[in-house]
């Protein structure tokens, strides 16, 4: 089962072929990394960004939504492999699925494998979402640009998922204000 990874905005055209070749069934989620580029005045903590897998079973109504918390990967090698274009006023970070949640992903992979053999088939998509962040100082008015990238395997490069998406445009100013808190000193 191929899962198209997407953010809340349009995936860059050059990334679509790479993302379509990803195979959810063979992905080792211990090695998956997510690169984020946010304004430098925003910070994320453990669980502030998540991987969401939405799935639907052929012939059945509704969808299943599974959420997997991401934690920052402080490993210097992992961080060095993330080469986002440097932009003034931005900061980058690398995230991974919490190790204790990888087994849930493995269970989901097995369920999808069985559906391909026994039916009905399960299809789905994966997205990265920033649930909340904190701001150092005052949150500026206007757009808040972010970019997301995925590194699907240990020996692969990061693939852009969203580039310069505006959190305000995606969620609305009220929702952004509700998701951003003041950073603790």
Steps between C-alpha positions, in 0.01 A plus 500: 500500500645831397424789727524853372655717768356844510485802719213738529602671177593392150795268466775643276460354149859369499430298817189318375682221306734435794216490749291271281783246492504472879365168621331513837528122535880495479574821689701456818358778717799484733694671220238749378589861578299818456674830437325821598587857414316758710545865593778523757263658754296174516601188692352153513510252783458123508160411353439848355540355151334173402480251216137429412402191304149502358367176357178373347393146423353432155123459521470654847399855590721724708867510570735407781741763629813398690729762653866438577692751711831629367799581718800709408800301385806653665740264320762717327523264200123510446500878527797534262316302231216755488594765243207740476564820310620756755255785536548808717299484821436126486621203699505133408448189708483124444228280648424128523215279610522432873680165533219354712249578221692324221340167600154652437614587148632148450161362609325732254735386221411136573127581495540666157706201373223260606240720329685465170478121526171440678313822413333736523791723410610784728621823339638805668707812518758645735544861601707701743321756714620757750249483784650774712808714541630764735617848417788689658375855540198632312348309209534725193196570288493380143604171341691231689685292243606140555643220288491124562726226364509123540795264496333163434800275562842501657680515162269753326490878477231729635202558270315835526135448600397865537699809417433838655143421601336767714361370831260796514361422156478125571330518840372858529626768738278389790610136480867603477463719808342203683789271397783736601578562866765708671828310549595427859823663610 
